[in-house]
Amino acid sequence: MVYLNFKHSYEIFSGKEFLMAPGTIVLKFFISTLVVCLTVSGAVADGLTFQRQVAKILDEHPRIASAKHTVRSLGQGVRVAEKAWFPDLAVTGSRAYEDRNNASGTDDTQLNSNDVKFTLTLPIYDFGSKQSGTKIARLQLLQAEKTLQLTKQSIILEIGIAQIGVSTAIEKLRYAKRSLLNLKKQTKLEDIKVKAGAGVSTDVLQAKVQLAGARARFEASKGILANQEHRYRAVFGDLENDFLKPRKIKSQIEDLPETKEEALEVARKNNLQIQSLSDAVSISRTAVSQVQSNTLWPKINFIVDNSYKKNVGGTLGVAQELVAKIQFTYNFNLGFSALNSIDAARDNFSATQTQLDDARRLIDEAVSNAFVAYRQAGINAELLAEQSELSGAFLELARKERTLGKRSLIEILAGETAEINAKSDAAEARGSIASTSLVLLSAMGILEARHLELE
């Protein structure tokens, strides 16, 4: 069989059809083959390899770009939190006109005044508030980095599923078209026999029934391929990679666990969703300490004030004032709102802990289901491959018996339909092995771009 892919059209030519084709069809076949070969060669030369296309998507995908910006933003937040212990310099200046009515016995004054004040504030102790803030900032950065990796894993899974979906749909369409062509040819031959008085009219009707079913399967396969191509285009964008569509993804057997328990153990250590929620629990726990420090304890600072005044306060001339002091500030709401703030932080911690516990249960379920689906896909593929081989052997024997008059046309048509459908189902099962293996790797948290390897 020769498979051709040219401008989104997928054509099948069997060796028998080629030998029976008229001269013009043969010429068109050679011309088409030459054009397609040149087109595919040019595409391979000008396009990116599949691995480079995957790398390009992972580098430029909007969701990944957004996650990278979040990481950079939170990285700056860590720097801000770490610099909270640096002193702050405040500069205050004013220019005013003062008209003072002084006490009896003292002349009134009307002066243009100027003053400038420099205040240096150095934090000394805040009962752990800034330390908690720095810890929260670092945890948020770690959480964002894990979210970035989780986003990459989801995109890798999308790429793999899209490639598997479109390649499987192409193969199923190929089998559906082959079935349709075979039934068209057989129906036409039987119709000729009936008109010549050598055939049975009921065989023609049954062949037409089979033909109608084959047409329905062919149209359904075209619709499935159209949907898969929409998904493929959504994932790959405008990359010039149509020549790669028929290629299948290899199943990464070497990285898959042997047992469900092993899969669960790996997932509990590596699943990024669990790790991200664990960071959220740590953040909310630290936030409780930070709220307690901010609401229950004072702030102690070392402050230096240096003021330059001219004609201020009714005093003519220039004055300078320098004050160095240790100051504590304690703000307490008499409605005891501090207790409400602490309770809110504790409830938030309990909520995140509950979310983590629930996520662990859901991840265990997802991994278990993915493992069962992968194993079942392998069993189905073996059984369907066996069915395909048996169907082919039966059809070959039935055709020989047909020439001896021991088989009816209906049995041959049923055998051909069964063989092609079995091959189509086997192709889908092989694609299911690859897709379920990727889903399992993703649920375990170890899916990487290297797992997207074409056969």
C-alpha positions in Angstrom: 0.0 0.0 0.0 1.2 3.5 -0.8 0.0 6.3 1.5 0.0 9.9 0.1 -0.6 13.1 2.0 -1.0 16.2 -0.2 -2.7 19.4 0.8 -4.9 17.7 3.5 -6.1 15.0 1.1 -5.4 11.4 2.0 -5.6 8.8 -0.9 -5.2 5.1 -0.9 -4.0 3.0 -3.9 -3.7 -0.8 -3.6 -1.4 -2.7 -5.9 -4.4 -4.5 -7.5 -6.2 -1.3 -8.2 -3.0 0.1 -9.8 -2.7 -2.9 -12.2 -6.3 -2.6 -13.2 -6.3 1.1 -13.7 -6.6 2.6 -17.2 -3.5 4.3 -18.8 -4.7 7.8 -17.9 -5.1 6.8 -14.3 -1.7 5.2 -14.2 -0.1 8.4 -15.7 -2.0 10.5 -13.1 -0.8 8.2 -10.4 2.9 8.7 -11.4 2.5 12.4 -11.7 0.8 12.7 -8.3 3.4 10.5 -6.7 6.2 12.7 -8.1 4.5 15.9 -7.0 3.8 14.5 -3.5 7.3 13.3 -3.1 8.7 16.7 -4.0 6.2 18.4 -1.8 7.0 16.2 1.2 10.7 16.5 0.6 10.4 20.3 0.5 8.3 20.3 3.7 10.8 18.2 5.5 13.6 20.4 4.4 11.9 23.7 5.2 9.9 22.6 8.2 11.0 21.9 11.7 11.5 18.4 13.1 8.8 17.2 15.4 11.1 17.6 18.5 11.9 21.2 17.5 8.2 21.9 16.9 7.5 20.7 20.4 10.3 22.8 21.8 8.9 25.8 19.9 5.4 25.3 21.2 6.7 24.9 24.8 8.7 28.1 24.4 6.0 30.3 22.8 2.7 29.0 24.1 0.5 31.8 25.6 -0.2 29.8 28.8 3.4 29.0 29.3 4.4 32.6 28.6 1.8 33.8 31.1 3.2 31.4 33.8 6.7 32.6 33.1 5.7 36.2 33.6 4.1 35.2 36.9 7.3 33.5 38.0 9.3 36.6 37.2 6.8 38.8 39.0 7.0 36.7 42.1 10.8 36.6 41.8 10.7 40.4 42.2 8.3 40.0 45.1 11.0 37.9 46.9 13.5 40.7 46.4 11.1 43.2 47.8 10.4 41.1 50.8 14.1 40.5 51.5 14.8 44.2 51.4 12.2 44.9 54.0 14.9 45.2 56.6 16.7 47.9 54.7 16.2 51.4 56.2 13.6 53.8 54.6 14.4 57.4 53.9 11.6 59.9 53.9 12.1 63.5 52.8 9.5 66.1 53.6 9.7 69.8 52.6 7.5 72.8 52.6 7.4 76.5 51.7 4.8 78.7 53.5 3.8 82.2 54.6 3.3 82.5 58.3 1.1 85.2 59.9 1.3 84.7 63.7 -0.5 86.7 66.4 1.7 86.1 69.3 0.9 86.4 73.0 0.7 89.8 74.6 4.0 91.4 75.0 5.5 89.7 72.0 5.5 91.2 68.5 3.4 89.6 65.8 5.3 88.1 62.9 4.7 87.8 59.2 7.4 85.6 57.6 8.0 83.4 54.5 9.1 80.1 56.0 10.9 77.1 54.5 11.7 73.7 56.0 13.0 70.3 54.9 13.1 67.2 57.0 15.0 63.9 56.5 13.7 60.8 58.4 15.7 57.6 58.3 13.7 54.6 59.7 15.5 51.3 60.4 13.4 48.3 61.5 14.9 46.6 64.6 12.3 44.1 65.6 8.7 43.2 64.5 8.1 39.9 66.2 8.5 37.9 63.0 6.3 39.8 60.6 9.0 40.6 58.0 10.5 37.1 58.3 7.1 35.6 57.7 6.6 37.9 54.7 9.9 36.8 53.2 9.0 33.1 53.7 5.6 33.6 52.1 7.2 35.4 49.1 9.6 32.5 48.6 6.9 29.9 48.9 4.8 31.8 46.3 7.7 31.8 43.9 8.2 28.0 44.4 4.5 27.5 43.8 4.6 29.6 40.6 7.6 27.6 39.3 5.6 24.3 39.9 2.6 25.8 38.2 4.8 26.6 35.2 6.0 23.0 35.1 2.4 21.8 35.5 1.4 24.0 32.6 4.2 22.6 30.4 3.1 19.1 31.3 -0.5 19.9 30.2 0.7 21.4 26.9 2.9 18.3 26.3 -0.1 16.1 26.9 -2.2 18.2 24.5 0.5 17.9 21.8 0.7 14.1 22.2 -3.0 13.6 22.3 -3.5 15.8 19.2 -0.7 14.0 17.3 -2.2 10.6 18.2 -5.7 11.7 17.4 -5.0 13.0 13.9 -2.7 10.1 13.0 -5.3 7.5 14.2 -8.1 9.4 12.3 -6.1 9.3 9.1 -5.5 5.6 9.4 -9.2 4.9 10.2 -10.2 7.0 7.1 -7.8 5.0 5.0 -9.4 1.8 6.1 -12.9 3.2 5.6 -12.0 4.4 2.1 -10.5 1.0 1.3 -13.7 -0.7 2.4 -15.8 1.7 0.3 -13.7 1.1 -2.8 -13.8 -2.7 -2.5 -17.6 -2.7 -2.0 -18.1 -0.4 -4.9 -16.1 -2.6 -7.1 -17.8 -5.8 -6.0 -21.3 -4.3 -6.3 -20.5 -3.2 -9.8 -19.3 -6.6 -10.8 -22.3 -8.4 -9.3 -24.6 -5.9 -11.1 -22.9 -6.8 -14.4 -23.4 -10.5 -13.7 -27.1 -10.1 -12.9 -27.6 -8.1 -16.1 -25.8 -10.9 -18.0 -28.0 -13.5 -16.3 -25.2 -15.1 -14.3 -25.7 -13.4 -10.9 -28.3 -13.3 -8.2 -30.3 -10.1 -7.7 -30.4 -10.6 -3.9 -26.6 -10.6 -3.8 -26.7 -7.2 -5.5 -29.2 -5.8 -3.0 -27.1 -7.2 -0.1 -24.0 -5.7 -1.6 -25.7 -2.3 -1.9 -26.7 -2.6 1.8 -23.1 -3.2 2.7 -22.1 -0.4 0.4 -24.5 2.0 2.2 -22.9 1.1 5.5 -19.4 1.6 4.1 -20.4 5.0 2.9 -21.7 5.9 6.3 -18.5 4.8 8.0 -16.4 6.7 5.4 -18.4 9.9 6.0 -18.1 9.4 9.8 -14.4 8.9 9.5 -14.1 12.1 7.5 -15.9 14.0 10.2 -13.7 12.5 12.9 -10.6 13.5 11.0 -11.9 17.1 10.5 -12.5 17.4 14.2 -9.0 16.0 15.0 -7.4 18.4 12.5 -9.2 21.3 14.3 -7.6 20.2 17.5 -4.3 19.6 15.8 -4.3 23.1 14.4 -5.3 24.6 17.7 -2.3 22.9 19.3 0.3 23.3 16.6 -0.8 26.7 15.3 0.7 27.8 12.0 3.7 25.4 12.0 4.4 23.8 8.6 4.0 20.3 9.8 1.2 18.7 7.7 3.7 16.1 6.5 4.0 14.9 10.1 0.3 14.3 10.7 0.3 10.5 9.8 3.2 9.8 12.2 2.4 8.0 15.4 3.6 8.6 18.9 5.7 5.9 20.5 4.4 4.4 23.7 7.0 5.1 26.5 6.9 1.7 28.1 10.3 2.0 29.8 9.1 4.9 32.1 5.8 3.2 33.0 5.3 1.4 36.3 4.7 -2.3 36.5 2.0 -2.1 39.2 -0.6 0.4 40.3 1.0 0.7 43.7 4.3 1.8 42.1 2.4 4.4 40.0 0.7 5.8 43.1 4.0 6.0 45.0 5.6 7.9 42.1 2.6 10.2 41.8 2.5 11.1 45.5 6.2 12.2 45.2 6.1 13.9 41.8 2.6 15.1 41.0 2.9 18.9 40.6 -0.7 19.6 41.6 -0.1 18.0 45.0 3.2 19.9 45.4 1.6 23.2 44.5 -1.2 22.7 47.0 1.4 21.7 49.6 3.1 25.0 49.1 -0.3 26.7 49.5 -0.7 25.0 52.9 2.7 26.3 53.9 1.8 29.8 52.7 -1.4 29.8 54.7 0.3 28.5 57.8 2.9 31.2 57.6 0.2 33.8 57.0 -1.3 32.9 60.4 2.0 33.8 62.1 2.3 37.0 60.1 -1.2 38.1 61.1 -0.4 37.5 64.7 2.8 39.5 64.5 1.0 42.4 62.7 -2.0 42.6 65.0 -0.8 41.5 68.5 2.7 42.9 68.8 4.3 46.3 68.4 6.9 47.4 65.8 10.3 48.7 67.1 12.3 51.0 64.9 15.4 53.2 65.1 14.6 56.6 63.7 16.8 59.5 62.9 15.2 62.9 62.1 17.3 65.8 60.7 15.4 69.0 60.0 16.4 72.4 58.5 14.1 75.3 59.2 14.1 78.9 58.1 11.7 81.4 59.7 9.5 78.6 61.1 7.3 79.1 64.2 7.8 82.8 64.3 11.6 82.4 64.8 13.6 84.5 62.5 16.6 82.8 60.9 17.8 79.3 60.2 17.5 76.5 62.7 18.7 72.8 62.5 17.3 69.9 64.5 18.7 66.4 64.9 16.9 63.7 66.7 17.9 60.0 67.1 15.5 57.7 68.9 14.2 54.1 69.3 10.5 54.1 68.8 7.9 51.4 69.3 4.5 51.6 67.7 1.5 49.6 68.8 -1.8 49.8 67.0 -4.7 47.9 68.6 -8.3 48.0 67.5 -10.5 48.3 70.6 -13.2 46.2 68.8 -10.7 43.3 69.0 -10.6 43.0 65.2 -7.1 41.4 65.6 -8.8 38.2 66.9 -11.1 38.2 63.8 -8.1 38.6 61.5 -6.3 35.7 63.3 -9.4 33.5 63.1 -9.8 34.3 59.3 -6.1 33.3 58.7 -6.6 30.0 60.6 -9.8 29.2 58.7 -7.9 29.9 55.4 -5.2 27.5 56.6 -7.8 24.8 57.3 -9.4 25.3 53.9 -6.1 24.8 52.0 -5.3 21.8 54.1 -8.7 20.3 53.2 -8.1 21.1 49.5 -4.7 19.3 49.7 -6.3 16.2 51.3 -9.0 16.1 48.7 -6.5 16.6 45.9 -4.5 13.6 47.1 -7.6 11.4 47.0 -8.4 12.7 43.5 -4.9 12.2 42.2 -4.9 8.7 43.6 -8.1 8.0 41.7 -6.8 9.6 38.5 -3.6 7.6 38.6 -5.4 4.4 39.3 -7.9 5.0 36.5 -5.1 5.9 34.1 -3.1 2.8 35.0 -6.2 0.6 34.4 -6.9 2.4 31.2 -3.3 1.8 30.0 -3.4 -1.9 30.9 -6.8 -2.3 29.3 -5.6 -0.5 26.1 -2.8 -3.0 25.8 -5.1 -6.0 26.3 -7.6 -4.5 23.7 -4.8 -3.9 21.2 -3.6 -7.5 21.5 -7.1 -8.9 21.1 -8.0 -6.7 18.2 -4.7 -7.4 16.5 -5.5 -11.1 16.8 -9.0 -10.5 15.5 -7.5 -8.6 12.5 -5.2 -11.5 11.7 -8.0 -14.0 12.0 -10.3 -11.9 9.9 -7.6 -11.7 7.2 -7.0 -15.4 7.2 -10.7 -16.2 7.0 -11.2 -13.8 4.1 -8.3 -15.3 2.2 -9.7 -18.8 2.6 -13.2 -17.7 1.9 -12.2 -16.1 -1.4 -10.6 -19.4 -2.5 -13.8 -21.2 -1.5 -15.8 -18.6 -3.4 -14.0 -19.6 -6.6 -15.1 -23.2 -5.9 -18.7 -22.2 -5.3 -18.6 -23.0 -1.6 -19.1 -19.4 -0.4 -21.7 -16.8 -1.3 -21.1 -13.2 -2.1 -22.7 -12.2 1.1 -20.2 -14.1 3.1 -17.3 -12.6 1.2 -18.7 -9.1 1.6 -19.2 -9.7 5.3 -15.7 -11.1 5.6 -14.2 -8.1 3.8 -16.1 -5.7 6.0 -15.1 -7.6 9.2 -11.4 -7.6 8.2 -11.3 -3.8 7.4 -13.2 -2.9 10.5 -10.9 -5.1 12.6 -7.9 -3.4 11.2 -9.4 0.0 11.9 -10.3 -1.0 15.5 -6.7 -2.4 15.9 -5.3 0.9 14.7 -7.4 2.8 17.2 -6.4 0.5 20.0 -2.7 1.1 19.2 -3.3 4.8 19.4 -5.1 4.3 22.7 -2.0 2.6 24.1 0.1 5.7 23.3 -2.5 8.2 24.6 -3.2 6.3 27.8 0.5 6.0 28.5 0.9 9.8 28.2 -2.1 10.4 30.5 -0.6 8.0 33.1 2.8 9.8 32.9 1.0 13.1 33.3 -1.0 11.9 36.3 2.2 10.6 37.9 3.8 14.0 37.3 6.7 12.8 35.3 5.6 13.6 31.7 8.4 15.4 29.7 8.9 16.5 26.2 11.2 13.6 25.5 8.2 11.3 25.8 6.9 12.7 22.6 8.8 10.6 20.1 7.5 9.6 16.7 7.6 6.1 15.4 
